[in-house]
Amino acid sequence: MKWPLKRDETPDDSSPTPDERGDDALDPNDQTVLVVALDGFLSAGGGPRLAAEHLLSGHGDVVHSFDIDAMFDYRARRPMLRFHKDHYLDYDAPRLDVVLEHDLTGRPYFVLAGPEPDFLWERFAAEVRQVVDSLGIDLTLSLGSVPMGVPHTRPMLVTAHGTSPELIDRTNLWSAELVVPASAQSMLEYRLGSWGHEAAGYVAHVPHYLAQVDYPGAAVVLLEAVTDRLGLQIDLTPLRERHASTMVEIESQIEDQHGAELVSGLEQQYDAFTRGAAQSLLASDEDLPSADELAGQFEEYLARQRKNGDS
């Protein structure tokens, strides 16, 4: 292995594909994996960020750092800075790193986490390709979450995707074809596939009325998908306990704000969809409660979450 990589290097297109290398299908337990969890467009409920925070121990080895200063829009997503009496301190500078971590058995895995690049997407993808080649990554696995018209009272749906059918390891209930805005993370998977690298991922469907607050359940289902697929031994107990507490708070707010009827409507649509009777789970003004209606019902809950986050 060699690092750090030079950012001005452009990988040539002669990198052998798995077929050209003559690789047989790798046992998931033997794969060298890069988990990509960017905080940005595909981050409803903070799913990828919470998942990354759980995967990162805080003392892993940073094997590559991206030039986030050139890729980050500071005015759109201003980093936090603490002012104490008469001076500034604790500037939370954004970072975008590849970190080497280990599971409970000592098995290594790599995590690419940090803010989604606002600029230089093609340069970012090319640089990730260099990292993948340098570290001998067999599979790049991305984590995302999107707001959907689903209730928090039903099992969370997860959509699997990949650069080839062989990489899809579960049946998707959501199987529509649609055109969506791109993200740096989705574009990265597309580019890696075109370069002959295996890339796949999971997207959690987060209740759209909880998309703007931390929803630990999204991180739980994403990491369950990762551990089920790869055999990694990761203790998810803290995340599950945090999600249980969040659910209690949500139920309390629904009861206080008389939101049971609206949630019941979502439950009926969800149940119809899982029975094959519904055509779409995408939130719409015609079929679902509006964002304003649900936001009003959860106003106290959201305010409390933001207050806790600030403190």
C-alpha positions, 0 to 999 in steps of 0.5 A, spaced: 500 500 500 502 507 498 499 513 501 498 519 502 496 519 494 497 525 490 491 529 489 494 532 482 495 524 480 489 522 475 488 515 475 489 512 468 484 507 465 488 501 464 486 499 471 484 491 471 477 489 472 475 484 477 474 479 470 481 481 467 485 480 474 482 473 474 479 474 481 473 469 483 468 471 487 470 473 494 467 471 500 464 477 504 469 475 510 475 476 506 473 482 502 477 489 503 471 494 504 470 501 503 464 504 507 462 511 504 457 515 509 457 522 506 453 527 510 449 531 505 444 530 500 442 523 501 442 524 509 435 524 511 434 523 519 442 524 519 442 516 517 449 516 514 452 521 519 450 517 525 452 510 522 459 513 520 460 516 527 458 509 530 463 506 525 469 511 527 472 509 534 476 516 534 483 512 534 483 509 527 488 511 522 487 516 517 490 513 511 488 519 506 485 526 507 481 530 501 482 537 500 476 539 503 477 546 503 477 546 496 470 542 495 466 545 501 461 551 501 463 554 507 457 560 506 452 554 505 454 550 511 458 554 516 462 550 521 461 551 528 465 556 532 464 557 540 465 564 543 467 564 550 467 571 553 472 575 549 475 570 544 473 564 539 475 557 540 473 550 538 473 551 531 469 545 528 473 545 521 470 540 516 474 534 514 473 528 509 478 522 511 479 515 509 480 512 516 482 504 517 478 501 523 477 494 526 471 491 528 470 487 535 474 481 532 480 485 529 477 485 522 479 491 518 475 496 514 475 503 511 471 508 512 470 515 508 466 520 512 465 527 512 461 532 509 459 531 501 463 535 497 459 541 494 465 542 488 469 538 484 465 532 484 469 529 478 476 530 482 473 527 488 471 521 484 478 520 481 481 521 488 477 516 491 479 511 485 486 512 487 484 510 494 481 504 492 486 502 487 492 503 492 488 500 498 486 494 494 479 495 495 474 489 493 468 493 494 465 500 496 459 500 500 455 507 500 450 509 505 444 514 504 437 515 507 432 519 503 425 522 506 419 518 504 412 518 505 412 512 510 410 512 518 415 511 523 411 505 526 412 500 521 419 497 519 424 501 515 424 500 508 431 499 505 433 499 498 439 496 495 443 498 489 449 496 485 453 497 479 451 490 477 445 485 479 450 480 482 452 486 488 444 486 490 444 482 496 436 483 498 429 484 494 427 491 494 420 493 495 421 499 492 422 498 485 420 504 481 424 507 475 425 515 476 430 521 475 433 524 481 438 529 483 445 527 483 449 527 489 457 526 489 456 519 493 451 517 487 455 519 482 461 516 485 458 509 485 456 510 478 463 512 476 466 507 480 462 502 476 464 505 469 471 504 471 470 496 473 470 497 480 465 493 484 460 498 488 454 498 492 450 501 497 443 501 501 438 507 502 434 507 508 427 510 507 426 515 513 419 518 515 419 525 511 416 528 517 423 526 521 428 528 515 430 534 519 432 531 525 437 525 528 433 519 527 438 513 529 433 508 526 436 510 519 443 508 522 441 502 525 438 499 519 444 501 514 449 498 519 445 492 520 445 491 512 452 492 512 454 487 518 449 482 515 452 483 508 460 483 510 460 479 517 463 485 521 462 484 528 459 491 530 456 492 537 449 496 535 446 496 542 448 504 543 444 506 537 438 501 538 438 504 545 438 511 542 433 509 537 428 506 542 429 513 546 427 517 540 421 513 539 418 514 546 419 521 545 416 521 538 410 517 540 409 522 546 409 528 541 404 525 537 399 524 543 400 531 545 399 534 538 393 529 536 397 526 530 395 519 531 390 520 525 395 523 520 400 517 522 394 512 521 393 515 514 401 513 513 400 506 516 394 505 511 398 507 505 404 503 507 400 497 509 397 497 502 404 498 498 407 492 502 401 488 499 402 490 492 396 495 492 399 502 492 403 505 486 408 509 490 411 511 497 413 518 494 410 523 499 405 528 495 401 533 496 395 529 494 396 523 497 400 525 504 399 530 509 403 536 507 410 537 510 407 544 514 401 539 517 406 534 520 411 540 522 406 543 526 405 537 529 412 535 531 414 543 532 415 542 540 419 535 538 423 538 533 425 544 537 427 540 543 432 536 539 435 542 536 436 545 543 439 539 545 443 539 539 446 546 540 447 544 548 
